[in-house]
Amino acid sequence: MTISIPIPIPKDEDYVYPVSHLDLCKPLISTTITHPAIIIPAKLTSSIRADLKKILMNRPKMRDIYALSPEVAHSDASIDPKTERKVVLTNSNSEYPGEKIFQHPAIEKLFNDTNQDLATVRKSSHDVVIGYDHFTVEEVLSKLLPKEHFTEIPSSFEVIGHLAHITLREEYNPYKYIIGRAILDKNKGIQVVVNKTGTIQNEFRTFPMEILADDRKPRKETSEKKKDGIDLNLLVEVKEDGCKFQLDFEKVYWNSRLQFEHRRIVHTIAGKERPTNMKKRELKKAAKDKDSDQDMKESSSSSQEKIIVADACAGIGPFAVPLTSQFDHVEVYANDLNPESYKYLEINSKLNKCNHGKKVALHTYNMDGRYFLRKLDEDGIKYDHVLMNLPAIAPEFLNVFRGWKGDYNHRPMVHVHCFAAKVGGEEEAVKRCGRNLGCELDMDKDEVYVHEVRNVSPKKNMYCVSFRLPEGVKEVEQVQEFGAIVSNENDDEDEEPPSKKLKA
Ligand SMILES: C[S@@+](CC[C@H](N)C(=O)[O-])C[C@H]1O[C@@H](n2cnc3c(N)ncnc32)[C@H](O)[C@@H]1O
């Protein structure tokens, strides 16, 4: 097979270039670029480099100073290897491009200096071979993808721990392993690149994916790669808001773009002031002195009333874990229907010491969110806040509150996430909540507040509607059994990631 770049669209429409094809293409994308340079006395190298700092060649993985190595000697026989060095200058200074750099004031000053040591300073040049290793991912893909077919470079991705997640459009399919490998090679810290191969289709909000590039070696034998049915490469650890979260990206829902919403809700519920490390240390010391875990808890929460939260669709715990690990006055009842999410919720609870010593602040459940809320009511748990973050159908879950049997002097704040239109979406979302509660929400009396969470697609936003449970639900007939809710909206939650224009 003859290798050429750009890599042609394959005749067989199902053909996918193997990643080895990238290796064959690498020599073809190398180019030699000549940079201006100067020869200087070796003993003055550091002071001259400091003076020319702003106009030195600046290319990743390349030095700007050369001793007389064999290859330099070949290209410039006038250098005395023992006493001289070559300093390579930028060729892309906006005011002094290319050879004009010799007219730069810093260079002219050097040439005009009367110091005898500088008498031998002279102009030179240096050939730089720029290859795959020195290009950015955009530059590599711009050279490899045929411009007549593609106008954009699919180089944008989301990072989840050591994993990069991309959503490639179908036309990039023949190049998917090459694109994955280029992203992996060019981004430190990334060890696996996965491609979303379909839309969110199930109630657990997970989506099908494939691995495009993988640099993570299984710890022992390949048999370890699929431990407990989990591909270890998709097991990641992420940090958010001072907490660590473990998750299996293939099996549970996680969206790093929700980090600000997670933090907003945590602040809304618990207040902004977190115990700083300093305060924590002081509290720990006090607790130790009094030899009681309980004292510590009381001293930290004495000024704040206890807050109870019911998180009906908690996922792996991005609300519940910070609320209970960082605030001593918050207790959370957290639930998720997905057994895998429940598993990681428990793991993350332990990892972040949500329940510690005598403190039991995070209670975990694995059931349908509506039956979970009903159970809390039946068990007499008085919650101050309810979280329902399941945007496609959460407003429909509100029928659980019809005929609510709780304490109407202590009506909880409910925070419901949903998708709605960009234009008029706030109003539509509030009405949808009212319809499912079985009574209208009063904007003032029920303290209704709609927050725009994020842009989802050209016509759709994600919102969070917060309100105090309206007294009107008391008069509505209770729902006894909750069936499956089928969402008729496009369930693909995320818009396509932005792409960059293909470079000429
Ligand atoms: C959009 S995710 C949000 C998870 C988490 N709150 C977050 O911010 O990452 C929705 C979660 O609801 C869970 N879920 C789906 N149907 C459910 C149900 N009927 N009852 C409880 N949880 C449900 C899914 O498994 C998923 O973890």
The ligand as a MOL file (V3000), in Angstrom:
LIG
                    3D

  0  0  0     0  0            999 V3000
M  V30 BEGIN CTAB
M  V30 COUNTS 27 29 0 0 0
M  V30 BEGIN ATOM
M  V30 1 C -28.3940 12.8030 35.5240 0
M  V30 2 S -27.8770 11.5720 36.6430 0 CHG=1
M  V30 3 C -27.4100 12.5820 38.0350 0
M  V30 4 C -26.5950 11.9070 39.0520 0
M  V30 5 C -25.9760 12.8300 40.0910 0
M  V30 6 N -26.9790 13.5300 40.8520 0
M  V30 7 C -25.0170 13.8050 39.4130 0
M  V30 8 O -25.2340 15.0160 39.4940 0
M  V30 9 O -24.0220 13.3430 38.8460 0 CHG=-1
M  V30 10 C -29.3780 10.8330 37.1110 0
M  V30 11 C -29.2430 9.6520 38.0410 0
M  V30 12 O -30.5570 9.1500 38.3130 0
M  V30 13 C -30.5160 7.7400 38.3990 0
M  V30 14 N -31.8960 7.2420 38.1650 0
M  V30 15 C -32.5090 6.9640 36.9980 0
M  V30 16 N -33.7810 6.5820 37.1920 0
M  V30 17 C -33.9700 6.6270 38.5350 0
M  V30 18 C -35.0700 6.3450 39.3740 0
M  V30 19 N -36.2320 5.9450 38.8740 0
M  V30 20 N -34.9140 6.4900 40.6990 0
M  V30 21 C -33.7240 6.8980 41.2290 0
M  V30 22 N -32.6460 7.1620 40.4850 0
M  V30 23 C -32.7650 7.0530 39.1600 0
M  V30 24 C -29.5020 7.3550 37.3290 0
M  V30 25 O -28.9580 6.0770 37.5880 0
M  V30 26 C -28.4630 8.4970 37.4490 0
M  V30 27 O -27.4310 8.1350 38.3280 0
M  V30 END ATOM
M  V30 BEGIN BOND
M  V30 1 1 1 2
M  V30 2 1 2 3
M  V30 3 1 2 10
M  V30 4 1 3 4
M  V30 5 1 4 5
M  V30 6 1 5 6
M  V30 7 1 5 7
M  V30 8 2 7 8
M  V30 9 1 7 9
M  V30 10 1 10 11
M  V30 11 1 11 12
M  V30 12 1 11 26
M  V30 13 1 12 13
M  V30 14 1 13 14
M  V30 15 1 13 24
M  V30 16 1 14 15
M  V30 17 1 14 23
M  V30 18 2 15 16
M  V30 19 1 16 17
M  V30 20 1 17 18
M  V30 21 2 17 23
M  V30 22 1 18 19
M  V30 23 2 18 20
M  V30 24 1 20 21
M  V30 25 2 21 22
M  V30 26 1 22 23
M  V30 27 1 24 25
M  V30 28 1 24 26
M  V30 29 1 26 27
M  V30 END BOND
M  V30 END CTAB
M  END
